[in-house]
């Protein structure tokens, strides 16, 4: 069956290319910078820095309030003035951002962290409020125009690298590096603002609507809960490793995670780009939507499987020739953690279908299950097996949340069937990747 996207095929392909190209530049830049910083700081300080970053990241999701997917959906639908959607989402994020900065510092004190760690948490958490400008990124995504946000992100990457290389040359302390990583978000916000003013209009035209804010909060609340669960089981591992095993082990795990972050950009980018397209498909024809959603799942899952196998086989040499012999314990972790890419592909694929089909009512159960699996297994296995256990748990948690839960929730069982079909038979679509965007 053929389906026309109203002449938008070229626009979709160009948008995907921009998204992929920008992500590659940013991730490769981040990886190279990570290698330089890790070699400079050493395992202990590099582990502490990543512990702080992961700790603060646990609170960031509360500031977003699950609004991002809802914002993209509403903007793609075009039923409410754009300035009202953006303005309302922005001010909601600002308010919750301020609250979350206070929470991150307060909980660090309650957990009896040392004064230096608390200071680093306070310093790094200041970036949360600047994340409110991600509403601009979401708007460009809804327009299927990734070019402008990608240019902003590439600018942030190169300026950020230049700053950190200067600090490395000046022999700066860990505190300065944590401040620099927080400043990256300020740079990114500035890039988003510049792109919006150049291509769209004035920020002062944004309008906050209390009735619409209530609507957005109601729609996004289930996603807030699920995003909180997602962030916990995606980031709590490094926090638990730091608390239960040691900061050096956080450093080893973070090295493996750096490479996995580069890997999972493939399913993540495709998911983010294809979301507004699937919304339009579902509005016009559910049959065509199901076909394209299956192709999307097939391709992302099997590309992920092949990439995971390849990275796992050469993990020793990857770590040796990048981070060096000091970080070689990370190779065994990477050998396992690389397969997280497959679980992410399954989870993201199902998650996009949940949003597009407006089934987020039950999505909280999906990620609470993953969160519980992550916390319970890490609590049980970390003291016995160290950071290696966290690698297995990360995969198990993703599979529990993004696959097993779809079997347990009746409303999601059709998604589970499509995910299972992708795992067993999806390889057949690898040679037909163009069909994902075929007109």
C-alpha positions as CSV (number, residue, x, y, z in Angstrom):
1,X,0.0,0.0,0.0
2,X,1.3,3.4,-0.9
3,X,0.7,6.6,1.0
4,X,1.3,10.2,0.0
5,X,2.6,12.7,2.6
6,X,1.2,15.6,0.6
7,X,4.5,16.2,-1.2
8,X,6.4,16.3,2.1
9,X,8.7,13.4,1.4
10,X,11.7,15.6,0.6
11,X,11.1,17.7,3.7
12,X,10.9,14.6,5.9
13,X,14.1,13.1,4.5
14,X,15.9,16.5,4.9
15,X,14.6,16.9,8.4
16,X,15.8,13.4,9.3
17,X,19.2,14.0,7.8
18,X,19.6,17.3,9.7
19,X,18.6,15.6,12.9
20,X,21.0,12.7,12.4
21,X,23.9,14.9,11.3
22,X,23.4,17.3,14.2
23,X,23.2,14.4,16.7
24,X,26.4,12.8,15.3
25,X,28.3,16.1,15.6
26,X,27.1,16.7,19.1
27,X,27.6,13.2,20.3
28,X,31.0,12.8,18.8
29,X,32.0,16.1,20.2
30,X,30.7,15.1,23.6
31,X,32.6,11.8,23.4
32,X,35.9,13.4,22.4
33,X,35.5,16.0,25.1
34,X,34.6,13.2,27.6
35,X,37.8,11.4,26.7
36,X,39.9,14.5,27.2
37,X,38.2,15.4,30.5
38,X,38.3,11.9,31.8
39,X,42.0,11.5,31.1
40,X,42.6,14.9,32.7
41,X,40.5,14.5,35.9
42,X,41.3,10.8,36.6
43,X,38.8,8.1,37.6
44,X,37.8,9.4,41.0
45,X,37.1,13.0,40.0
46,X,35.5,12.0,36.7
47,X,33.3,9.6,38.6
48,X,32.3,12.4,41.1
49,X,31.5,14.7,38.2
50,X,29.2,12.1,36.6
51,X,27.7,11.3,40.0
52,X,26.7,15.0,40.3
53,X,25.4,15.2,36.8
54,X,23.3,12.1,37.2
55,X,22.0,13.2,40.6
56,X,20.8,16.6,39.3
57,X,19.3,14.9,36.2
58,X,16.9,13.0,38.4
59,X,15.2,16.3,39.3
60,X,15.2,17.7,35.7
61,X,12.3,15.6,34.7
62,X,10.0,17.3,37.2
63,X,10.8,20.7,35.7
64,X,9.7,19.4,32.2
65,X,6.5,18.1,33.7
66,X,6.1,15.7,30.8
67,X,5.1,18.6,28.6
68,X,7.5,18.0,25.6
69,X,5.5,15.3,23.9
70,X,2.2,17.0,24.5
71,X,3.5,20.3,23.2
72,X,4.7,18.7,19.9
73,X,1.4,16.8,19.6
74,X,-0.7,20.0,20.1
75,X,1.5,22.1,17.8
76,X,1.3,19.4,15.0
77,X,-2.5,19.3,15.4
78,X,-2.7,23.1,14.9
79,X,-5.9,23.6,16.9
80,X,-4.6,26.1,19.4
81,X,-2.5,29.3,18.6
82,X,1.2,28.5,18.7
83,X,2.1,31.4,20.9
84,X,-0.4,30.2,23.5
85,X,1.1,26.7,23.4
86,X,4.7,27.8,23.6
87,X,4.1,30.6,26.2
88,X,2.1,28.4,28.5
89,X,4.5,25.5,28.3
90,X,7.5,27.8,28.9
91,X,6.2,29.4,32.1
92,X,5.1,26.1,33.5
93,X,8.7,24.9,33.0
94,X,10.2,28.0,34.6
95,X,8.1,27.6,37.7
96,X,8.9,23.9,38.1
97,X,12.5,24.5,37.2
98,X,13.0,26.9,40.2
99,X,11.3,24.4,42.5
100,X,13.5,21.5,41.2
101,X,16.7,23.5,41.8
102,X,15.7,23.9,45.4
103,X,14.8,20.2,45.7
104,X,18.1,19.0,44.3
105,X,20.1,21.0,46.8
106,X,17.8,20.2,49.7
107,X,17.9,16.5,49.1
108,X,21.7,16.5,48.8
109,X,21.8,18.1,52.3
110,X,19.3,15.5,53.7
111,X,21.4,12.7,52.2
112,X,24.3,14.0,54.2
113,X,26.6,14.5,51.2
114,X,29.9,16.2,52.0
115,X,29.9,20.0,51.6
116,X,32.0,19.9,48.4
117,X,29.5,17.5,46.7
118,X,26.6,19.7,47.8
119,X,28.3,22.7,46.3
120,X,28.8,20.9,43.0
121,X,25.1,19.9,43.0
122,X,24.0,23.5,43.7
123,X,26.3,24.8,40.9
124,X,25.2,22.3,38.3
125,X,21.5,22.4,39.1
126,X,21.4,26.1,38.2
127,X,21.0,25.1,34.5
128,X,17.6,23.5,35.0
129,X,15.7,26.8,34.6
130,X,17.4,27.4,31.2
131,X,16.0,24.1,30.0
132,X,12.6,25.9,29.8
133,X,13.7,27.2,26.3
134,X,13.4,23.6,25.0
135,X,9.9,24.7,24.1
136,X,11.5,26.3,21.0
137,X,13.1,23.0,20.0
138,X,9.8,21.3,20.4
139,X,8.1,23.8,18.1
140,X,10.6,23.3,15.3
141,X,10.2,19.6,15.7
142,X,6.4,19.9,15.3
143,X,7.1,21.8,12.0
144,X,9.5,19.0,10.9
145,X,12.3,21.7,10.6
146,X,15.3,20.3,12.5
147,X,17.8,22.4,10.6
148,X,17.6,25.5,12.8
149,X,17.7,23.7,16.2
150,X,20.5,21.5,14.9
151,X,22.6,24.5,14.0
152,X,22.0,25.9,17.5
153,X,23.1,22.6,19.1
154,X,26.3,22.4,16.9
155,X,27.2,25.9,17.9
156,X,26.8,25.0,21.6
157,X,28.9,21.9,21.1
158,X,31.9,23.7,19.5
159,X,31.8,26.7,21.9
160,X,31.5,24.3,24.9
161,X,34.4,22.3,23.7
162,X,36.5,25.4,23.2
163,X,35.7,26.6,26.8
164,X,36.6,23.2,28.3
165,X,39.8,22.9,26.3
166,X,40.8,26.3,27.5
167,X,40.2,25.2,31.1
168,X,42.2,22.0,30.5
169,X,45.1,24.2,29.2
170,X,44.8,26.4,32.3
171,X,44.8,23.4,34.6
172,X,41.4,24.3,36.2
173,X,39.8,22.3,39.0
174,X,36.8,20.0,38.9
175,X,34.6,22.8,40.1
176,X,35.3,24.8,37.0
177,X,34.5,21.9,34.7
178,X,31.1,21.3,36.5
179,X,30.3,25.0,36.0
180,X,31.3,24.7,32.3
181,X,28.9,21.8,31.8
182,X,26.1,23.8,33.4
183,X,27.0,26.7,31.1
184,X,26.4,24.5,28.1
185,X,22.7,24.7,28.7
186,X,22.9,28.5,28.8
187,X,24.6,28.5,25.4
188,X,22.0,26.1,24.0
189,X,19.1,28.3,25.3
190,X,20.7,31.3,23.6
191,X,21.0,29.4,20.3
192,X,17.3,28.4,20.5
193,X,16.3,32.0,21.1
194,X,18.3,33.3,18.2
195,X,16.9,30.7,15.8
196,X,13.3,31.4,16.9
197,X,13.7,35.2,16.5
198,X,15.3,34.8,13.1
199,X,12.9,32.3,11.7
200,X,9.6,32.6,13.6
201,X,9.0,35.8,15.6
202,X,9.3,37.5,18.9
203,X,9.4,35.8,22.3
204,X,7.3,38.6,23.7
205,X,4.4,37.4,21.6
206,X,4.2,34.2,23.7
207,X,1.0,34.2,25.8
208,X,0.4,32.3,29.0
209,X,-3.2,31.0,29.4
210,X,-4.3,29.7,32.7
211,X,-7.2,27.6,31.3
212,X,-4.8,26.1,28.7
213,X,-2.2,25.5,31.4
214,X,-4.7,23.4,33.3
215,X,-5.4,21.4,30.2
216,X,-1.7,20.9,29.5
217,X,-0.9,19.9,33.1
218,X,-3.8,17.4,33.0
219,X,-2.7,15.9,29.7
220,X,1.0,15.8,30.7
221,X,0.6,14.6,34.3
222,X,0.6,10.9,33.4
223,X,3.7,11.6,31.4
224,X,5.3,13.5,34.3
225,X,4.9,10.4,36.4
226,X,6.3,8.1,33.7
227,X,9.1,10.5,32.8
228,X,10.1,10.6,36.5
229,X,10.1,6.8,36.5
230,X,12.1,6.8,33.2
231,X,14.7,9.2,34.5
232,X,15.1,7.2,37.7
233,X,15.7,3.9,36.0
234,X,17.9,5.6,33.3
235,X,20.0,7.6,35.8
236,X,19.6,6.1,39.2
237,X,22.2,3.5,38.4
238,X,25.1,6.0,38.5
239,X,23.8,7.5,41.7
240,X,23.4,4.1,43.4
241,X,26.9,3.0,42.2
242,X,28.4,6.2,43.7
243,X,26.5,5.7,47.0
244,X,26.9,1.9,47.4
245,X,30.1,1.0,45.5
246,X,32.3,4.1,45.0
247,X,32.9,7.1,42.8
248,X,35.6,5.3,40.8
249,X,33.1,2.7,39.7
250,X,30.8,5.6,38.6
251,X,33.7,6.7,36.4
252,X,34.0,3.2,34.8
253,X,30.3,2.9,34.2
254,X,30.1,6.5,32.8
255,X,32.8,5.6,30.2
256,X,30.7,2.7,29.0
257,X,27.6,4.8,29.1
258,X,29.3,7.5,26.9
259,X,29.6,5.1,24.0
260,X,26.0,3.8,24.5
261,X,24.7,7.3,24.4
262,X,26.3,7.6,21.0
263,X,24.7,4.4,19.9
264,X,21.1,5.1,21.1
265,X,20.9,8.3,19.1
266,X,19.8,6.2,16.2
267,X,16.5,4.9,17.6
268,X,16.0,8.1,19.6
269,X,16.4,10.5,16.6
270,X,14.1,8.4,14.4
271,X,11.5,8.3,17.1
272,X,11.6,12.1,17.7
273,X,11.4,12.8,14.0
274,X,8.8,10.3,13.0
275,X,6.4,11.2,15.8
276,X,4.6,14.1,14.1
277,X,4.5,12.1,10.9
278,X,2.7,9.2,12.6
279,X,0.2,11.7,14.0
280,X,-0.7,12.8,10.5
281,X,-0.9,9.2,9.3
282,X,-3.3,8.1,12.1
283,X,-5.6,11.1,11.4
284,X,-5.9,10.0,7.7
285,X,-5.8,6.2,7.8
286,X,-5.3,3.8,10.7
287,X,-4.4,1.0,8.3
288,X,-1.5,3.0,6.8
289,X,-0.5,4.1,10.3
290,X,-0.2,0.5,11.4
291,X,1.9,-0.4,8.4
292,X,4.3,2.5,8.8
293,X,4.6,2.0,12.6
294,X,5.5,-1.6,12.0
295,X,8.2,-0.6,9.5
296,X,9.5,2.0,12.0
297,X,9.8,-0.7,14.7
298,X,11.3,-3.3,12.4
299,X,14.1,-1.0,11.2
300,X,15.0,0.6,14.5
301,X,15.0,-2.7,16.4
302,X,17.2,-4.6,14.0
303,X,19.6,-1.7,13.3
304,X,20.0,-1.6,17.1
305,X,20.7,-5.4,17.3
306,X,23.4,-5.3,14.7
307,X,25.1,-2.2,16.2
308,X,25.0,-3.8,19.7
309,X,26.7,-6.9,18.5
310,X,29.4,-5.0,16.7
311,X,30.2,-2.7,19.7
312,X,30.2,-5.6,22.1
313,X,32.8,-7.6,20.1
314,X,35.3,-4.7,19.9
315,X,34.6,-3.1,23.3
316,X,38.1,-3.8,24.7
317,X,39.8,-1.9,21.9
318,X,37.3,0.9,21.9
319,X,38.1,1.7,25.6
320,X,41.8,1.1,25.3
321,X,42.4,3.4,22.3
322,X,40.1,6.2,23.6
323,X,40.0,6.6,27.4
324,X,43.2,4.6,28.0
325,X,44.4,1.8,30.2
326,X,43.2,3.5,33.4
327,X,39.6,3.0,32.3
328,X,40.0,-0.6,30.9
329,X,37.6,-2.0,33.6
330,X,34.9,-0.2,31.6
331,X,35.4,-2.5,28.6
332,X,33.6,-5.4,30.2
333,X,30.7,-3.1,31.2
334,X,30.5,-1.8,27.7
335,X,30.4,-5.4,26.3
336,X,27.1,-5.8,28.1
337,X,25.7,-2.3,28.2
338,X,25.9,-2.0,24.4
339,X,22.7,-4.1,24.2
340,X,20.8,-1.4,26.0
341,X,20.4,0.1,22.5
342,X,18.0,-2.8,21.6
343,X,15.9,-2.3,24.7
344,X,15.8,1.5,24.0
345,X,14.6,0.9,20.5
346,X,11.8,-1.3,21.7
347,X,10.8,1.1,24.5
348,X,11.0,4.2,22.3
349,X,9.0,2.6,19.5
350,X,6.2,1.6,21.9
351,X,6.3,4.9,23.6
352,X,5.8,6.9,20.4
353,X,2.8,4.7,19.5
354,X,1.3,5.3,22.9
355,X,1.6,9.1,22.5
356,X,0.4,9.1,18.9
357,X,-2.6,7.0,19.8
358,X,-3.3,9.1,22.9
359,X,-3.0,6.1,25.2
360,X,-0.9,7.8,27.9
361,X,-3.5,7.1,30.5
362,X,-1.7,3.8,31.4
363,X,1.8,4.8,30.5
364,X,2.7,5.3,34.2
365,X,2.5,1.6,34.9
366,X,4.8,0.9,32.0
367,X,7.7,2.9,33.5
368,X,6.9,2.3,37.2
369,X,7.6,-1.4,36.4
370,X,11.0,-0.4,34.8
371,X,11.8,1.8,37.8
372,X,11.0,-0.9,40.3
373,X,13.0,-3.5,38.4
374,X,16.0,-1.0,38.3
375,X,16.0,-0.1,41.9
376,X,15.3,-3.5,43.4
377,X,17.9,-5.3,41.2
378,X,20.5,-2.7,41.7
379,X,19.9,-2.7,45.4
380,X,20.3,-6.5,45.5
381,X,23.1,-7.0,43.0
382,X,25.4,-3.9,43.2
383,X,27.0,-4.8,46.6
384,X,27.8,-8.3,45.2
385,X,28.8,-7.6,41.6
386,X,29.6,-3.9,41.4
387,X,29.1,-1.7,38.3
388,X,28.9,-4.8,36.0
389,X,25.5,-5.6,37.7
390,X,24.2,-2.1,36.8
391,X,24.8,-2.9,33.1
392,X,22.6,-6.0,33.2
393,X,20.0,-4.2,35.3
394,X,19.9,-1.2,32.8
395,X,18.9,-3.6,30.0
396,X,16.4,-5.5,32.2
397,X,14.7,-2.3,33.4
398,X,14.3,-1.0,29.8
399,X,12.8,-4.3,28.7
400,X,10.5,-4.4,31.7
401,X,9.2,-0.9,31.0
402,X,9.2,-0.8,27.2
403,X,8.2,-4.4,26.3
404,X,7.0,-6.7,29.2
405,X,4.6,-4.0,30.5
406,X,3.0,-3.7,27.1
407,X,1.9,-7.3,27.5
408,X,0.5,-6.7,31.0
409,X,-1.6,-3.6,30.0
410,X,-4.6,-4.6,27.8
411,X,-4.6,-1.3,26.0
412,X,-1.0,-1.8,24.9
413,X,-1.1,-5.4,23.8
414,X,-1.4,-4.5,20.2
415,X,1.9,-2.6,20.6
416,X,3.4,-5.7,22.3
417,X,2.4,-7.8,19.3
418,X,4.0,-5.3,16.9
419,X,7.2,-5.2,19.0
420,X,7.4,-9.0,19.1
421,X,6.9,-9.1,15.4
422,X,9.7,-6.6,15.0
423,X,12.1,-8.7,17.1
424,X,11.3,-12.0,15.3
425,X,10.8,-10.8,11.7
426,X,11.9,-7.2,11.5
427,X,15.2,-8.1,9.9
428,X,13.3,-8.5,6.6
429,X,12.7,-4.7,6.4
430,X,16.4,-3.8,6.8
431,X,16.9,-3.8,3.0
432,X,13.7,-1.7,2.6
433,X,14.6,1.1,4.9
434,X,13.4,3.7,2.4
435,X,9.8,2.4,2.9
436,X,9.7,4.1,6.2
437,X,9.3,7.4,4.4
438,X,7.9,6.1,1.1
439,X,5.3,8.2,-0.7
